[in-house]
């Protein structure tokens, strides 16, 4: 074992290190923030399930089954969008209001909690590191809780209100909906879009508006903004000079642009000649539908064409986009674009033989790379194991359908090839667990990894096992 050289006895650092550690006051909310987040969302799922199980929440006779209420409440609160019943016909007006409330609470809660965990992490660091973090992440930095909460609420309401007005106007003027109905449709889909939930009040989602840009594009804009995350949006509003943007903002914007363009091109080219999807549309409609399908895996479950009719290669490409997801501290799911970018840069640095991975004139710490690797590999395991379990215990579904459904649930996307309602009840319970874990897992895991960091006073001898 290699031990660091001993310091002189008169060294103040050594005297300080020999003093007994000060006792810390136990603060449950700060001592285990991950547990607090999980407990809060678990309570929300229970409350939502009880409300949706009421007879008044269902449009037909009797109340909803416990599984239908649980699945829908989890999907709404975790802003996923998967459903085992038809939302516009199965649920009454009261039930739809409950779903809308769960979506809003879930989306706001994730943005606020992720931002507050960022504050907690920055305050756990030393003063020098905190000042550096404040400079690099000006959107959150050393701000207070009230600023974060009011900022998230203000941004959410403004984006949702603008989107709702545009959609309501289109529904009223073009589709002859009454004004109250148009406003309800506008509000519901605006909230669902900004929170990346994907719930729709049409049985075929957005398929009926596949070539209508006044419906598709506002929803896509809300989805993209919600997926960027509160810190990025707030920094864009505060700072117009790009050279002063934080590394997080630059990384999120660059990766979002790359994935949006790449996803749109991939979807359009892969499905251009498929008569069951884009092939039946005129060229402008194909381009619009390709853009919508490139946006939605980022992670909102709206669809303007039938995913079940897509080619197998398209489904696999969509799996990749869904797994990556959107920005941190936002309503998108997946492992997040930051995690993906850090791993990609680490691989490129290793291929070049560079000991350091650099990003926008900054060196990525080894701790950041380890945390990204941990999140990614645990997420892979969370997808592979349920896929294997469902594939082994069913004979009616193909592997590409199962993988698509599992990734969609874990990445809280909500896209489906139409098999959700046909799964066995215990398979549906697996998806419930995946939606809950996928919504909270990456956020709480990443924060826990940072908060558990500690300095070791020694390093063991280096070992080099063979790789590859």
C-alpha positions in Angstrom: 0.0 0.0 0.0 1.4 3.4 -1.0 0.9 6.0 1.7 1.2 9.8 1.1 4.4 11.3 2.6 4.0 12.4 6.2 3.8 16.1 6.9 5.9 17.9 9.4 4.5 17.8 13.0 4.2 21.6 13.0 2.0 21.5 9.9 -1.4 23.1 10.6 -3.0 20.6 8.2 -1.8 17.6 10.2 -2.9 19.2 13.5 -6.3 19.8 12.0 -6.5 16.2 10.6 -5.8 14.8 14.1 -8.6 16.6 15.7 -11.8 14.6 16.3 -14.4 15.3 13.6 -17.1 17.7 14.7 -20.5 16.1 15.2 -23.0 17.0 12.5 -26.5 17.9 13.2 -28.9 15.4 11.6 -31.1 16.9 9.0 -33.3 14.3 7.3 -34.0 16.3 4.2 -30.3 17.0 3.5 -28.8 13.8 5.0 -30.6 11.5 2.5 -32.1 13.7 -0.3 -32.6 10.8 -2.6 -34.9 9.0 -0.1 -36.9 12.2 0.3 -37.4 12.5 -3.4 -38.5 8.9 -3.8 -40.8 9.0 -0.8 -42.5 12.2 -2.1 -43.2 10.6 -5.5 -44.3 7.4 -3.9 -46.9 9.3 -1.9 -48.0 11.1 -5.1 -48.5 7.8 -6.9 -50.6 6.5 -4.0 -52.8 9.6 -3.9 -53.2 9.6 -7.7 -54.2 5.9 -7.7 -56.8 6.5 -5.0 -58.3 9.4 -7.0 -58.4 7.5 -10.3 -60.0 4.5 -8.6 -63.0 6.6 -7.6 -66.1 5.8 -9.6 -66.4 9.5 -10.6 -63.0 9.2 -12.4 -64.3 6.7 -15.0 -66.6 7.5 -17.8 -68.3 4.1 -17.7 -70.1 2.3 -15.0 -68.2 1.5 -11.8 -64.7 2.5 -10.9 -61.4 1.8 -12.6 -59.5 -1.4 -11.7 -56.7 -0.9 -9.2 -54.1 -1.9 -11.9 -55.5 0.7 -14.4 -55.5 3.4 -11.7 -52.0 2.5 -10.5 -50.5 2.3 -14.0 -52.1 5.6 -15.2 -51.2 7.5 -12.0 -47.6 6.3 -12.2 -47.4 7.1 -15.9 -48.8 10.6 -15.3 -46.8 11.5 -12.3 -43.6 10.2 -13.9 -44.6 12.1 -17.0 -44.3 9.0 -19.2 -47.5 8.7 -21.3 -47.9 4.9 -21.5 -51.4 3.7 -20.9 -53.3 0.5 -20.7 -56.7 2.2 -21.2 -57.8 4.8 -23.7 -57.4 8.1 -22.0 -60.1 10.1 -23.8 -62.8 7.4 -23.6 -62.0 5.5 -20.4 -61.6 8.4 -18.0 -64.3 11.0 -17.2 -63.7 14.8 -17.1 -62.7 14.4 -13.5 -60.3 11.6 -14.2 -58.7 13.7 -17.0 -58.3 16.6 -14.6 -56.6 14.3 -12.1 -54.2 13.1 -14.8 -53.5 16.6 -15.8 -52.8 17.5 -12.2 -50.4 14.6 -11.8 -48.6 15.6 -14.9 -48.1 19.1 -13.7 -47.0 18.1 -10.3 -44.6 15.5 -11.6 -43.0 17.8 -14.2 -42.7 20.7 -11.8 -41.5 18.4 -9.0 -38.7 16.9 -11.2 -37.5 20.3 -12.4 -37.6 21.8 -9.0 -36.1 18.8 -7.1 -33.3 18.3 -9.7 -32.4 22.0 -9.4 -32.6 21.9 -5.6 -30.3 18.9 -5.5 -27.9 20.9 -7.6 -28.0 23.6 -4.9 -27.4 20.9 -2.3 -24.4 19.5 -4.1 -22.9 22.9 -4.6 -23.2 23.7 -0.9 -21.6 20.4 0.1 -18.4 21.4 -1.7 -15.7 23.6 -0.2 -15.8 27.4 -0.6 -13.4 27.4 -3.6 -15.3 24.7 -5.4 -18.6 26.4 -4.6 -17.4 29.7 -6.1 -16.2 27.8 -9.2 -19.5 26.0 -9.5 -21.4 29.3 -9.2 -19.3 30.6 -12.1 -19.8 27.5 -14.2 -23.5 27.0 -13.5 -24.8 30.5 -13.1 -28.4 29.4 -13.6 -28.4 27.6 -10.3 -25.1 28.3 -8.5 -25.5 29.5 -4.9 -29.0 30.9 -5.3 -31.7 30.2 -2.7 -34.6 27.8 -2.7 -37.2 30.4 -3.3 -35.5 31.6 -6.5 -35.4 28.1 -7.9 -39.0 27.3 -7.1 -40.4 30.6 -8.4 -38.2 30.4 -11.5 -39.4 26.9 -12.4 -43.1 27.8 -11.8 -42.8 31.0 -13.8 -41.1 29.3 -16.8 -43.6 26.4 -16.7 -46.7 28.6 -16.7 -45.5 31.0 -19.4 -44.5 28.2 -21.9 -47.7 26.3 -21.1 -49.9 29.3 -21.5 -48.5 30.4 -24.8 -48.7 26.9 -26.2 -52.2 26.4 -24.9 -53.4 29.7 -26.6 -51.9 28.7 -30.0 -53.4 25.2 -29.8 -56.8 26.4 -28.6 -57.0 28.9 -31.4 -56.2 26.2 -34.0 -58.8 23.8 -32.6 -61.5 26.5 -32.5 -60.8 28.0 -35.9 -59.9 25.0 -38.0 -61.5 22.0 -36.4 -64.8 23.6 -35.3 -64.4 22.8 -31.7 -66.4 24.9 -29.2 -64.5 27.5 -27.2 -64.6 25.6 -23.9 -63.5 22.4 -25.6 -60.8 24.2 -27.5 -59.4 25.7 -24.3 -59.4 22.4 -22.5 -57.7 20.6 -25.4 -55.1 23.5 -25.6 -54.4 23.4 -21.9 -54.2 19.6 -21.6 -51.9 19.1 -24.5 -49.7 22.2 -23.6 -49.1 20.9 -20.1 -48.6 17.3 -21.4 -46.1 18.6 -24.0 -44.0 20.9 -21.8 -43.8 18.2 -19.1 -42.8 15.6 -21.8 -45.7 13.4 -20.7 -47.2 12.5 -24.0 -50.8 12.0 -22.8 -53.3 13.1 -25.5 -57.1 13.5 -25.5 -57.3 11.7 -28.9 -57.2 7.9 -29.1 -54.7 8.0 -32.0 -52.5 10.7 -30.3 -51.5 13.3 -33.0 -52.1 11.0 -36.0 -55.1 13.1 -37.0 -52.8 16.2 -37.2 -49.9 14.6 -39.0 -49.7 17.3 -41.6 -50.9 20.2 -39.5 -47.9 22.4 -38.5 -50.1 24.6 -36.2 -50.7 21.6 -34.0 -47.5 19.7 -34.4 -44.9 22.5 -34.2 -46.2 24.2 -31.0 -46.3 20.9 -29.2 -42.8 20.1 -30.5 -41.5 23.5 -29.3 -43.0 22.9 -25.8 -41.4 19.4 -25.7 -38.0 20.7 -26.6 -38.1 23.6 -24.1 -39.2 21.2 -21.3 -36.4 18.8 -22.2 -33.7 21.5 -22.0 -34.1 21.9 -18.3 -34.7 24.8 -16.0 -31.0 25.8 -15.5 -30.5 26.1 -19.3 -33.7 28.1 -19.9 -33.0 30.5 -17.1 -29.5 31.1 -18.2 -30.6 31.7 -21.8 -33.0 34.3 -20.4 -30.4 36.0 -18.2 -27.3 35.8 -20.4 -27.4 36.7 -24.1 -23.6 36.4 -24.7 -22.8 32.9 -25.7 -19.2 33.1 -24.5 -20.4 33.5 -21.0 -22.7 30.5 -21.0 -21.8 27.7 -18.6 -20.4 24.4 -19.8 -23.7 22.7 -18.9 -25.7 25.1 -21.0 -23.4 24.8 -24.0 -23.3 21.0 -23.8 -27.0 20.7 -23.5 -27.7 23.0 -26.4 -25.1 21.4 -28.7 -26.2 17.8 -27.9 -29.9 18.7 -28.2 -29.3 20.3 -31.7 -27.2 17.3 -32.8 -29.8 14.7 -31.7 -32.8 16.7 -33.0 -31.2 17.1 -36.5 -29.9 13.5 -36.5 -33.1 12.1 -35.2 -35.2 14.0 -37.8 -32.9 12.9 -40.7 -32.9 9.3 -39.5 -36.7 9.1 -39.0 -37.4 10.8 -42.4 -35.0 8.7 -44.4 -35.8 5.4 -42.6 -39.6 5.8 -43.1 -39.7 7.8 -46.3 -41.0 5.0 -48.5 -43.0 3.1 -45.8 -46.6 3.4 -47.0 -47.9 2.7 -43.5 -46.1 5.7 -42.0 -44.6 8.6 -44.0 -44.9 7.1 -47.5 -48.7 7.9 -47.7 -48.0 11.7 -47.2 -47.0 14.4 -49.6 -43.3 15.5 -49.3 -44.0 18.5 -47.0 -46.1 16.2 -44.8 -43.3 13.6 -44.7 -40.8 16.2 -43.6 -43.1 17.5 -40.8 -43.9 14.0 -39.6 -40.2 13.1 -39.7 -39.4 16.1 -37.6 -42.2 15.3 -35.1 -41.0 11.7 -34.8 -37.4 12.9 -34.3 -38.5 15.2 -31.5 -40.8 12.9 -29.5 -38.2 10.3 -28.4 -36.6 13.2 -26.4 -38.9 12.2 -24.4 -42.6 12.8 -25.1 -44.9 10.1 -26.0 -46.9 11.9 -28.7 -46.9 10.3 -32.1 -48.2 11.5 -35.5 -47.7 8.2 -37.2 -48.2 4.6 -35.9 -45.0 3.3 -34.3 -46.3 -0.2 -34.6 -46.1 0.2 -38.4 -42.5 1.3 -38.4 -39.6 -0.7 -39.8 -37.5 -2.8 -37.4 -34.5 -0.6 -37.9 -36.5 2.5 -37.2 -37.6 1.0 -33.9 -34.0 0.3 -32.9 -32.9 3.8 -33.8 -35.8 5.2 -31.7 -34.7 3.0 -28.8 -31.3 4.7 -28.9 -32.8 8.2 -29.0 -35.2 7.4 -26.1 -32.4 5.9 -24.0 -30.3 9.0 -24.4 -33.2 11.3 -23.5 -32.9 15.1 -22.9 -31.3 17.6 -20.6 -30.7 17.4 -16.9 -33.0 19.2 -14.4 -35.8 19.1 -17.0 -38.9 17.1 -17.7 -37.1 14.7 -20.2 -36.1 11.2 -19.2 -33.3 8.9 -20.3 -29.7 8.9 -19.1 -29.5 12.6 -20.2 -27.5 14.2 -23.0 -24.8 15.3 -20.5 -24.2 11.7 -19.4 -24.0 10.5 -23.0 -21.6 13.4 -24.0 -19.3 12.8 -21.1 -19.0 9.1 -22.0 -18.5 9.9 -25.7 -15.7 12.4 -24.9 -14.0 10.0 -22.5 -14.0 7.4 -25.3 -12.6 9.8 -27.8 -9.9 10.9 -25.4 -8.9 7.2 -24.8 -8.7 6.6 -28.5 -6.4 9.6 -28.9 -4.3 8.4 -26.0 -5.1 11.7 -24.1 -5.1 11.3 -20.3 -7.8 14.0 -20.1 -11.2 14.5 -21.7 -11.8 18.1 -22.5 -15.0 20.0 -23.1 -15.3 23.7 -24.0 -11.8 24.5 -22.7 -12.5 22.6 -19.5 -11.1 19.3 -18.3 -13.7 16.7 -17.2 -12.8 15.3 -13.8 -12.4 11.6 -13.4 -15.2 11.7 -10.8 -17.6 13.1 -13.5 -16.6 10.3 -15.9 -17.1 7.6 -13.2 -20.5 9.0 -12.3 -21.6 9.1 -16.0 -20.4 5.5 -16.4 -22.3 4.3 -13.3 -25.5 6.0 -14.4 -25.2 4.6 -18.0 -24.3 1.0 -17.0 -27.0 0.8 -14.3 -29.5 2.1 -16.8 -28.5 -0.5 -19.3 -29.1 -3.2 -16.7 -32.5 -1.7 -15.9 -33.4 -2.1 -19.5 -31.8 -5.5 -20.3 -33.1 -7.5 -17.3 -36.9 -6.6 -17.8 -36.6 -7.2 -21.5 -35.2 -10.6 -20.9 -37.9 -11.4 -18.3 -40.8 -10.4 -20.6 -39.3 -12.0 -23.7 -38.8 -15.3 -21.9 -42.3 -15.3 -20.4 -44.3 -14.4 -23.5 -44.7 -16.1 -26.9 -46.9 -13.5 -28.7 -44.5 -10.5 -28.8 -41.4 -9.9 -30.8 -38.1 -8.8 -29.2 -38.1 -5.4 -31.0 -41.6 -4.7 -29.6 -40.6 -5.7 -26.1 -37.4 -3.7 -26.1 -39.2 -0.6 -27.5 -41.8 -0.8 -24.7 -39.2 -1.3 -21.9 -37.0 1.5 -23.1 -40.0 3.8 -23.5 -41.1 3.0 -19.9 -37.6 3.4 -18.4 -36.8 6.6 -20.3 -40.3 7.9 -19.5 -41.1 8.5 -23.1 -44.5 6.9 -23.6 -44.2 5.8 -27.2 -45.6 2.3 -27.8 -46.1 -0.1 -30.7 -49.6 -0.8 -29.2 -48.8 -3.7 -27.0 -49.1 -2.0 -23.6 -52.7 -3.1 -22.9 -52.1 -6.6 -24.2 -49.3 -7.4 -21.8 -49.9 -9.7 -18.8 -50.8 -7.8 -15.6 -47.5 -8.6 -14.0 -45.7 -7.4 -17.1 -47.6 -4.1 -16.7 -46.4 -4.0 -13.1 -42.9 -4.3 -14.3 -43.5 -1.3 -16.5 -44.9 0.6 -13.5 -41.6 -0.1 -11.7 -39.6 0.9 -14.7 -41.4 4.2 -15.1 -40.9 5.1 -11.4 -37.2 4.0 -11.4 -36.6 5.7 -14.8 -38.1 9.0 -13.6 -36.2 9.2 -10.3 -33.3 6.8 -10.7 -30.8 8.9 -12.8 -31.6 12.1 -10.8 -31.2 10.6 -7.4 -28.4 8.3 -8.4 -26.3 11.1 -9.9 -26.8 13.3 -6.8 -26.1 10.5 -4.4 -22.8 9.7 -6.2 -21.7 13.3 -5.9 -22.8 13.6 -2.2 -21.0 10.4 -1.2 -17.6 11.6 -2.5 -14.9 11.7 0.1 -11.1 12.1 0.0 -8.9 9.1 0.8 -5.6 9.7 2.6 -3.9 6.8 0.8 -3.8 5.1 -2.6 -3.3 1.4 -3.2 -0.7 0.0 -5.6 -1.8 0.2 -9.2 -3.1 -2.9 -11.0 -3.6 -3.3 -14.7 -5.8 -6.2 -15.8 -6.0 -6.9 -19.5 -8.7 -5.1 -21.3 -10.2 -6.3 -24.6 
